[in-house]
Amino acid sequence: WLKPIPTPVQATTLAAMYPITLDESEDDEDYSGDSGWIQWFCGLKGHEIFAEIDEEYARDNFNLYGLRARFAFYDHALEMILSNEAPDEDDLNDNNFLEIYRDATDLYGIIHSRYIISPRGLQVMREKYLKGTFGTCPRALCDRQHVLPIGTSEDLRTATVSIFCPKCEQIYSPKSKHKDVDGSYFGMSFPQIFLQTYPSLVPVDLPKPFVPRVFGFKLHKQQSVIARKLEEAEQERLKDQQRSGEPPI
């Protein structure tokens, strides 16, 4: 597959960090052993939320600016991503392959975060959004509103991917099959750029508020626990400012 590289790590360690097997395709009918690495990677279980990056995009140096210095095996990793061959069992048991695969996964993820805010990438993600590929809002009062993937950090291995609901404008943890996907592979700006690009997809109906009741009767002037805590925190912050002599913000 590729020439051996120095300082290989134990395959068991890398396999635990990046679990991959050939029988994990989300849709066996769509998976083909003749497909390239990108198609294979996006066909792994839980990876249906990824867009398949156009090879032309991944070959354009402008789109790869600043990435070489971030990866020890950049050239090998990019070669793997652009390969026309999917890995086989021998590859998955090879220490050198798994070492490069780690960089290839992260490199693809960072390129992916740039691709999905490009015109073509936004179109691909729009199709997935309309199909409900990213899931629905877990908040009952959002009536199964389709959600979008979002990262809470731009840095690798800092936080896993979350989902953003355009209706209640809150973020939540995704389904368990997506829980190991790095949030930086989607970035912190994707939902905002997506909804600005497709304003017709912004929910028109306001989110339904939860109305607390006791034996069917509404609780008038009842402040939510979150609102009360935020108000208390703000009051405490103002007190600290007064004590320290800082001007109010």
Secondary structure, DSSP 8 states (H G I E B T S, - for coil): -----SS---HHHHHHHS---TT-BS-TTT--TTS-HHHHHHTBTT-TTS----HHHHH-GGGGTT-GGG-TTHHHHHHHHT-SS---HHHHT-HHHHHHHHHHHHHHHHHHHHHTTSHHHHHHHHHHHHHTTT-B-S-GGG-S-B-EEE-S-SSTTS-B-EEE-TTT--EE---GGGTTSBGGGT-SSHHHHHHHH-GGGS--S-------EETTEE-TT---HHHHHHHHHHHHHHHHHHHHT----
